[in-house]
Every structure is written in structure tokens, then in C-alpha cells.
Amino acid sequence: MVGRADARVRVAVVGTGLIGGSVLLRLRDTGLDVAGWDPDPATRRRAREQGILCPDVLEEAVAGRDVVFLCGPLPTLSETLTRVAAATEERCVLTDVGSTKAQVAAAATAQGLGRRFVPGHPMAGADRAGLASAEPALLDGAAWVLCPGPNGMAAFRQLAALVIDVFRARVVPMSAPEHDAVAALSSHVPHLLAGALAGAAQRSALRDAVLALAAGSFSDGTRVAGGPPRRTANMLLGNRDRVLTELAGVRAVLDELAEALRAGDAAALTSLLDEGRSARAALGERAFTTHQREFPAAADHAGELAYLRELGASGGHLTSCRVQGGAVTYTGHLPVPARLG
Amino acid sequence: MVGRADARVRVAVVGTGLIGGSVLLRLRDTGLDVAGWDPDPATRRRAREQGILCPDVLEEAVAGRDVVFLCGPLPTLSETLTRVAAATEERCVLTDVGSTKAQVAAAATAQGLGRRFVPGHPMAGADRAGLASAEPALLDGAAWVLCPGPNGMAAFRQLAALVIDVFRARVVPMSAPEHDAVAALSSHVPHLLAGALAGAAQRSALRDAVLALAAGSFSDGTRVAGGPPRRTANMLLGNRDRVLTELAGVRAVLDELAEALRAGDAAALTSLLDEGRSARAALGERAFTTHQREFPAAADHAGELAYLRELGASGGHLTSCRVQGGAVTYTGHLPVPARLG
């Protein structure tokens, strides 16, 4: 799937930090024709030292490419999208890897790029940053959200096939707003909790002793607090309302836990903790059923889009997307016992 | 240090679950004469199948032993302590591994056991339980809190030397109330946050999608929510007031973070996150200075006790404790730039 009949797929990565650099290295290792670009001259030099084509001018890096991954900081995405769209052909598929999706999706629609921009978010990361920390395996096997739009189905299929083939990604199709609602609880609020725990330790009169006795619970619970503060702040601000809503939900459970503790109510406390254990157990032990779905490749896409979004909303994912003989065939996986309606 | 002149040290472990079982297996692997006991007949059978002496009667397991580790659930410790003390000689050193210390320390003092009971807490664990999950390496190199009392200095020294020799423990000397204040933030509150995050996911209408997109931040931040709810509840209830106090401190930082987010104040949000990053960075990169301190072995112990408690409160630990020629010599380590007063 990754090679055209006549040539290798030509891909560019704009913003070659931790995520972009890892995307680029894996694409190159897979044998694709890759180019990179980064606003930082030192990063461009480092990329060239690793044998990567990395011109000084953004437009040169993306010209003539089939697919461009936008991997820069969230606040720069809209402007980068404009420049990259202007410097590429209409057939060039564009995507990003940002941790919030509604803002950039709206920007793309406003720029008339709904046919070829597919908002994306691979669920991987690290408490590091920069090309020096990049590694080709970082995204292997990741859950990778892609947001299909009613006019962008061809671009979605092409990109889904690419990330499945290159990264063995589990593609999770979702609308951009649904992604942001889910990511608020599955990623953004955990960053706030980690920041609050680590911040409280930093302020504590017992700080040194707390760090000396940091159990696994503290070390795990503060890991992402080690990430770059500006990057985390951008992520939270890019999804502000949904993060505050989900935070309120977490605080409601925390209130109940604190009240049961204050009351010395062992039964209530145990019962509340058992709720959380159910979610945690489901995280480790999820079983999936596998199915195939076929749609006419050239239809109005309404049925295909509805299938994809319901799959993602149900906790499911795709591991194959093939277009052949006028039909598109998906291999999908749904968690047991969830069902498609 | 672990062998007496005339015989191997004889140790018993009462309560052979995850922690007790791991303690027992490591003690046995080191060549000590060990016995175990557990209230559960099936656990006793399993221990015997592993070649461990494990009589049906508690008193038989502990009779004639030099050291007894009490590793049962927190609510049972006081009663077990009474039985074990009655069944052992005055020279037998007693300790526990519970995650809160003030309650059991008070119970020991009330029973007149201050000379030979040393409250203990190795900072290790897992989201598992039971002898089947035990492994001899679980506690290797752990920070291991021991609480020396004014009358129990000889017992403290003996136990410190034992856990350093057998487990390569970093012994953190602290008073029982100070341990509980520190553990509230370094372990107990993180369990509440993990429970609240996992519980909110369990209640969410988006539960399946949230689990599908669980990023490292969610997975790390909920790990201890997978532990046994009753064990976690006992731990929290055993340190209730301090946990609620430290939780209030974490919530205050969380309030500030939420307010900066609500206000869209990127600078304030970044600054708050940077506070947490400082603590997290200190956790990974702490450097230590090493020193030796010597005290007369038979003095009134006031200076020795003050040194030990200040060492622990400053984030320091011991890696050696030797009694020779009428003096006790400690090798201590203090985080840079903390200083003893």
C-alpha cells in the first residue's frame, strides 16, 4: 500500500521534534522518500547530519509531496497549514499529530482544505522533547486517531492505509470534537493531576523527604509532569472547555472519596475504589472481536462515515483499509462486550 | 552482619502475601533460617510447597526467633503484635511493613514493646497481591523506613543492619508521625488521585473510547487504582487526617491550575506546570553526599536519635550500620544541596 505503481510515496514532515522526528525516521526506515523541515536551524542541521533531506525553506521541503505530516507546536498549526497547502498540489494529503483536534479541523475547513486535510493524533509521547529524543519505534503499534470528514474520505483512506502499513497503527476514526472530549479525560486531565501532585510536593515543607519516599504511586502519577510546561499548557488551552468539564467529573469522584475517608466509612471507600479498579482492569484485559465492512468507494460516504465514527466512539479501531475494484474494505475491532448499533 | 557468631539468624514472617512473601523469599535465598505463617490455610500450603517451614499455629512459627516481620493487613497488626510478643523472647526484635506507622507505634508503646518493636515500611509494592505474586527481588534496593524510638535503639541498629545486608535497603530513619505525614503525599494521596481518575473514566459515557485512547498519562496515573480496594482503603483510613491535609494541598494547586486554564492565562499555566517539573526533575536527578557518623553504643542515645531523625527528614538515608568496640557507626547519604543543621 505504501508504494504507488510508478514510484515510492513521497512524504514530508514539518516540525521534526520528538513526534515529528520519530515519524520521519520510521517513514525513512520503511523505504519512503522523505524530507523534513523545522523552523530551528540547529534542528535542520542535526537532521542533515542523520542523512535526512532537510532544506532551509519550508516550501522546498513540501513541494511535490504526496503526504505531509504537520508536527509543530499546536499554536503554529493553522499558519503552517496555510503555507503548506499553498506550496503543495491538490492531490497532496495533509495531516497533523497535535493533541487537540477541533481547533485545527475548524481552521482547515475555513481554509477550504476539508478534502485533503485529515486531523490526526497518534497516542504516544514521552516526557522528553526534540529530535535528539526521537526514535523510529516511538509510534509503533500506537492508537492513532484520524478524523474523517464528509468530503475527505479519499484522503482518510489513503492516510489510514499509510499509518497502518508503516506504523502498524490501530487507527481510531473519530470526529474532531469527539476526539477532544475523549482526550480530555484520557490524556489532558491526567496532565493536570500530575502537575498538581508534583507542584504540591515542590511546595511542601517536607519536599526532600517526600521525594526520598516517592513510592511507585507518586513516581507514576507525576511522570508527565516532567514534560515541557509550555507544550502541556498549549495542549490544555487548546481543549480548555472540555478539560474543565472532565476535570469537574474527576473532582466529583475525588470529593466522594475524601468524604468517605473523612467519615471513616470503610465500606463506601472500598466501593468507590472498586469502581476505579473496574476501569483499570478493563484497560489491561480488553478483548476484541474482529469484523470486516465493505462500502462502495465512490458513494456519498454517509454510511461509511457513520460506521467509522461509531467504531471509534465504541472504543474500536481499524487495522486494515484497502480500496480495490470500486470498493473500500475495512478490518475493524470492537471491544467485548461493546456492540455497534 | 546477618549471622550470629554461633548460628544463622532465625527469622519469621507473619502474613505471607505480596510483601511478606517477598521478604521471606529473599531472607531464605540469603541463607537465613526462616519460617512463615499466614492465617489462610491455602497460603500456608502453597508456602510449604515452596519448601518453606510454615506451621499451622502462629506461635510455633515465631517461637525462638531472633527477628519477626509482621506483614499482615493494617487492621490486624495490633492484635498480631500482642500474640507474637507473647510467644517470643524479650531479645526478639519485632517489626512490621505497614504503609502507616503512627497507629501501630502507639499500639506497641501501649503494650510496653518500645524496646523491641521497630515500626518499618519498605517503599515498594505492586498492583498485585498474594504469595503467588511475591518475588525475592521486589524489595531489593528499596527505601525502607524504620522508626527508631528512644528506648529501642539497639533493636533499630540490629534491624537496620539486617535489611541493609539482605535487601541492600536504603534505610530512612524517621519518627512514626513524620513518616505518616510524608507518606500521605508520597504515596497515599496519589492513590486517591488514581482512584478518582479511574473512577471518573468508569462512570463516563465515553468510557470505552477513553480506554481505547488511554495515553501514557492515563495509564501511569491510574496504575495503583488496579490494587486491591480494601488494602488501599485500610491504608488511607490508617492515616486519615494527614491524607486529608495533604489532599487539600494538592487540591489548592489543582485549583490554581484550573483557574489559569479557565482564564486562558498561558503564562500562569506554564509557570504552575514548571513548579511541578522542578519536583519531578529532582526526583530523577538527585545527587547525594556521603558521610560517616559515630556514636557511643551505650550512651543515652539522644544525639544518635536526633541525627537519625534529621537525616530522614532531610531526604537522606543510611547504607551501613555497624556496632563495634563500644561504638555504632552509620554511613549516611544526604541529597544535595540539603544540609544537616
Interface residues (C-beta under 8 A of the other chain):
Chain A: M123 A124 G125 A126 D127 A143 V145 V172 M174 E178 H179 A181 V182 A183 L185 S186 S187 V189 P190 H191 L192 L193 A194 G195 A196 L197 A198 G199 A200 A201 Q202 R203 S204 L206 R207 D208 A209 V210 L211 A212 L213 A214 A215 G216 S217 F218 S219 D220 G221 T222 R223 V224 A225 G226 G227 P229 R230 T232 A233 N234 L236 L237 R240 V243 L244 E246 L247 G249 V250 R251 A252 V253 L254 L257 A258 L261 R262 G264 A266 L269 T270 S271 L272 L273 D274 E275 G276 R277 S278 A279 R280 A281 A282 L283 G284 R286 G312 A313 S314 G315 G316 H317 P335 A338
Chain B: M123 A124 G125 A126 D127 A143 V145 V172 M174 E178 H179 A181 V182 A183 L185 S186 S187 V189 P190 H191 L192 L193 A194 G195 A196 L197 A198 G199 A200 A201 Q202 R203 S204 L206 R207 D208 A209 V210 L211 A212 L213 A214 A215 G216 S217 F218 S219 D220 G221 T222 R223 V224 A225 G226 G227 P229 R230 T232 A233 N234 L236 L237 R240 V243 L244 E246 L247 G249 V250 R251 A252 V253 L254 L257 A258 L261 R262 G264 A266 L269 T270 S271 L272 L273 D274 E275 G276 R277 S278 A279 R280 A281 A282 L283 G284 R286 G312 A313 S314 G315 G316 H317 P335 A338
